Amino acid sequence: MVTRFPMSAEEFMNIVKEELNDSPDLIQKVFQIKGQSIIVQYIAYQIKKDRLERDLLEVITSSNNRWTNEDLINKIPISSTVQEEKMDKIIQQMIHGSVSIYIEGEKNVVLFALQNQNHRSLNRAETESLVFGPQVSFTESLITNLNVVRWRLDTEDLVVEKLIVGERIQSEVRIVYLKSLANNENVETMRQRIKDLKVAEVEDTSVLGQLIEDSSSTVFPQLIFTELPDRFCTSISRGRIGVMVDKSPTMLIGPMNLFSFFESTEDLYMRWNMGTFIRSLRFIAMALSIILTPMYVAALTFHYEIIPSTLLVSLGQSRATVPFPPVLEALLLEMLIELLREAGARLPTKVGQTMGIVGGIVLGQAAVEAGFTSNILIIIIALSALSSFTAPSYLMGTAIRLIRFPMILLAGAWGIIGIVFALSFLVIHLLKQKSLGRPYLSPIYPFQWNDFNDSFFRVPFPKNTGRSKYLMTKDQDRYSKAKASERKDVDPT
Amino acid sequence: MKTNIRLNPDKSVQAFYLFFIIHTSQIGAGLMGVPRILALEAGVDAWISVLIAGVYLHFIAYVMLSILKSYDNADILGIQCDLFGKWVGKTLGLVYVLYIFQLLLTVLKNYIEVVQVFVFPEMPIWLMALFLISLMVYSIVGGFRVVVGTSVIFFFLTIWLAFTIYKPITYMDLEHFLPVMQTSPWDVLKGAQQVTFSVLGLEILLFVYPYIQNKKEAALPVHLGVFFTTFLIMLVTVVSIGYFSPDQLKQTVWATLSLFKIISFSVLERFDFIAVALWMMVIIPNLVLFGWMIVHSLKRLFNFSEKPSLYTLAVLLFIISVIIEERIGLNELTNWTGRIGFWIVFIYPLFIYMVIILKKLLKKGQTS
């Protein structure tokens, strides 16, 4: 629509009303001051009303002079002011929470930003809880989140780029990285992928993540989603690139390799030996979670020989009453565990706990007594379910639980050959994955011995002077090794 | 066809990957049965045969590197065309392709046979072939970097199997080695020739060389790879001779795998099941590297595009591996592959090298 200012008060008000689809919440008020018509328009619930009245209306009505746009900008104590002459921009600003003021006869409309957003305050992290270390988690408000990130990464080096995504419903997206560290190519890849998106809307960071991922056919997540500011900021300070989306409490970090999905910032807060121990525990847990149940199925279906004779006796006893083949038995129990997990996630916390007890203990006990499953399988399934929950990334844990099902089926059909085939397939599949164009299985392939520091082990900080090579940071050193080990102790021994 | 290959740097890999490439393409089906084949020829002096073969391997690796160094960035296909002209060169290239196809088939069939003997007598051949070929195709489709990655990762996933040999070592009887040098030198040499089948795969150096970034450092990883191969063959041969009695060894077809039979853990009674299944991970780099060589050579020689030729290769491999059924046929095939491989891999490079030297001398003669 081509509209030209100046126009009359009624004309302007009618156009705005029409543009906002006769919204019942549109407030339009004309002040007659010194023979001037001043039109104030806003959407009722989008602005802070007390500030409007105190800072704006009071100043306008109490003045003795005629108002001009210049006066509005200079004399009103509100800092975010814009002059607009295009109708669609005016409407857009009003929707976002601006008050528009038009003095009849002027060529522009002045807009004051007085957004009123309701959001929860900073809370403890729920999905990725830490035992110790910072407990705060991100919220849905981009402003709050940016505030937290700025507070943690207190440096002028931090770059926050703004992009708009979505053709029908627009979302604000921020790309966050350290200018002197992050690899230009990585930043360029991330920026380009977000810019090239042609979608109607982006609901959440996790949706954006799936849209910009390297491969959407794999079960493995290629970018990390986190709700922890400390994880987000630690990743950025190592040279990774973060993405924040308005209205979403999860943040996105890339590029990642497979092993960084098993890292937790807690490993850094703990002493290095404990950190290494817990990290390796997670890797072992992952391996167990994938292998254990299929091995049981393979051994009991085809290869009785590999079970030690002492164990075989008790296994045989507990399986004697089970009428199903091991595959069916295992699938049944795996399904049970998955159901328990899903039901627990959907139910309110208090009921969820009861569910866990009823489902886990009562159902498990009854299943064994009824001759549905063997005791040993219950142990194995519980162990592998427990293991899959140790992954610090929820999505990775889910991926691991998912790949167990085809493996159980293969083990049931072709025993250990089926398992090795599935594992080989998995390894080749992982080899082919990339995260922001960087190899997913680094540091194993491409082989980087130095990067084992940050992926498999957590070496003591004075020893860990280099940065991860696969991130290709501009600065390859954290600090000098000589200075880190230098001591200025009081005791000169 | 151009003699030298031009690549963009994304496709090439570091020189130290040559260690993995060479080692994993050499170790494969051959290692499973090499002690018996050696024992049949050289008796208890089989280890001397391995030693001779190892030294000769290093020599051939040196010759191959020298051939490649006399060009900028060429592989054997380009060099053949440069030396013998377009038509002879392409024909020789085709011979290479056919030979690698046969090698691929032999490896595949041997492993399927092992699975049938050790784990699943009723496992249909076509199913095993389908498993292995599908993995091969899946990896090769990813391109050269994934092919090399496969060889690296599967090396790490299986190399620990070598440590389990400590158990048979404790049961070794050193008297089995006595008397030393009892076999005639001719038999020992024949034994050395029998090692051939187990170390075929060295020729991959002649194909991957253009893909190496820092070519000056290529010699060390190549020789290390060859050394490690020789070391493993030596290890299983020595342990087999010490562990089995001479007559027993001559009847144990897959002696290396039989060594695993004695290993047991408190949670795992029969380790050989696991070992034989895991051997699939030893075989996969073989298949992938050889398959890549074929596809890559066809592209170089006749400009066939890679994916169709890969799928054709997979289908052909599948059909032929299902057709050859009996153990006799497989023995025959393995013998033939060994013999042909001996000439192509261990004698032919010498010939090429001589031609190159002659050509250089001729050029010098002309210019001066």
Interface residues (C-beta under 8 A of the other chain):
Chain A: F302 H303 E305 I306 I307 P308 S309 L311 W414 G415 I416 I417 I419 V420 F421 L423 S424 F425 V427 I428 H429 L431 K432 P439 L441 I444 Y445 P446 F447
Chain B: V13 Q14 F16 Y17 V115 V119 F120 M123 L127 M128 F131 L135 Y138 S139 G142 V146 V148 G149 T150 V152 I153 F154 F156 L157 S264 S266 V267 L268 E269 R270 F271 F273 I274 A277 L278 M280 M281 I284
